Each structure stands twice: as structure tokens, then as C-alpha cells.
Amino acid sequence: MSKWKATHETPEPLEANDVATVLVGTAVWFALFLGQLPFYGWYSDHGHAWWIWTCLAGALLGLFGLWYVRGRNAALLTRNAPSGG
């Protein structure tokens, strides 16, 4: 059995605005949390209260992701910055 070998070069990764992507996702999770909060009683009565807490967890994880992506971007800019000497 022969080993598979690529016949073309690997493409460069696509550039994206990571901070905006994470920010929008976090805002969506938080909006879903706020939108469901007034109906907590109904969700609780029907055993679906976890839906609300899942949205809150998504928003909190999004805040962590925002912190991480901003730090990563800052580190990449520092690493790729031209030296002053």
C-alpha cells in the first residue's frame, strides 16, 4: 500500500476578523439568554430551564473567547512587528 502524497501546495490560511466573529457570537448567546429569561417559569415547569442556562454559559464562554482572541492577536502583532534596530 503506497502512502498518499499531496499533489499541490497547502493554501495559506484565510484571514478573518476573529474579534468581531467572537463578539457577534457572544452577543447572540446573550440575546438568546435575555430573550428567554422572561419565560423562565414556563421553561422550569416543562423541564427546559437548562436552555436558558445553556445560553448564559455560551455568553460567558464567549467572553473568555473574546479575551483569548484579543490576547492572541496582540501576541501575533508583537511577534510580527519589525525590530526597531
C-alpha positions as CSV (number, residue, x, y, z in Angstrom):
1,M,0.0,0.0,0.0
2,S,1.5,3.3,-1.0
3,K,1.4,6.4,1.1
4,W,-0.7,9.3,-0.1
5,K,1.2,12.3,-1.2
6,A,-0.3,15.8,-1.9
7,T,0.0,16.9,-5.5
8,H,-0.4,20.6,-4.6
9,E,0.9,23.1,-2.0
10,T,-1.2,23.7,1.1
11,P,-3.1,27.0,0.7
12,E,-2.4,29.9,3.1
13,P,-5.0,30.2,5.9
14,L,-7.8,32.7,5.4
15,E,-7.6,35.9,7.3
16,A,-10.6,36.9,9.3
17,N,-11.6,39.4,12.0
18,D,-11.5,36.9,14.9
19,V,-12.5,39.5,17.5
20,A,-15.7,40.5,15.5
21,T,-16.6,36.9,15.0
22,V,-16.4,36.0,18.6
23,L,-18.1,39.3,19.6
24,V,-21.1,38.6,17.4
25,G,-21.4,35.0,18.6
26,T,-21.2,36.2,22.3
27,A,-23.9,38.8,21.6
28,V,-26.2,36.2,20.0
29,W,-25.9,33.9,23.0
30,F,-26.5,36.8,25.4
31,A,-29.5,38.0,23.4
32,L,-30.9,34.5,23.5
33,F,-30.4,34.4,27.3
34,L,-32.2,37.7,27.8
35,G,-35.0,36.7,25.3
36,Q,-35.8,33.5,27.2
37,L,-35.4,34.9,30.7
38,P,-39.0,36.3,31.0
39,F,-40.3,32.8,30.3
40,Y,-38.2,31.1,33.0
41,G,-41.4,29.9,34.8
42,W,-42.7,28.1,31.7
43,Y,-39.3,26.6,30.9
44,S,-38.9,25.4,34.5
45,D,-42.4,23.9,34.6
46,H,-41.7,21.9,31.4
47,G,-38.2,20.8,32.4
48,H,-36.4,23.0,29.9
49,A,-34.8,25.6,32.2
50,W,-31.4,24.2,31.1
51,W,-32.0,26.0,27.8
52,I,-31.7,29.4,29.5
53,W,-28.6,28.4,31.4
54,T,-27.0,27.0,28.2
55,C,-27.4,30.4,26.6
56,L,-25.8,32.1,29.6
57,A,-22.9,29.6,29.5
58,G,-22.4,30.3,25.8
59,A,-22.2,34.1,26.5
60,L,-19.8,33.6,29.4
61,L,-17.6,31.2,27.3
62,G,-17.8,33.9,24.5
63,L,-16.4,36.5,26.9
64,F,-13.5,34.1,27.7
65,G,-13.1,33.6,23.9
66,L,-13.0,37.3,23.4
67,W,-10.3,37.7,26.0
68,Y,-8.3,34.9,24.4
69,V,-8.6,36.1,20.8
70,R,-7.6,39.7,21.7
71,G,-4.6,38.4,23.6
72,R,-3.7,36.1,20.7
73,N,-3.9,38.9,18.2
74,A,-1.8,41.2,20.4
75,A,0.9,38.4,20.7
76,L,0.9,37.9,16.9
77,L,1.3,41.6,16.3
78,T,4.2,41.8,18.8
79,R,5.8,38.8,17.2
80,N,5.4,40.0,13.6
81,A,6.4,43.6,14.4
82,P,9.6,44.8,12.8
83,S,12.5,45.3,15.2
84,G,13.4,48.9,16.0
85,G,17.2,48.4,15.5
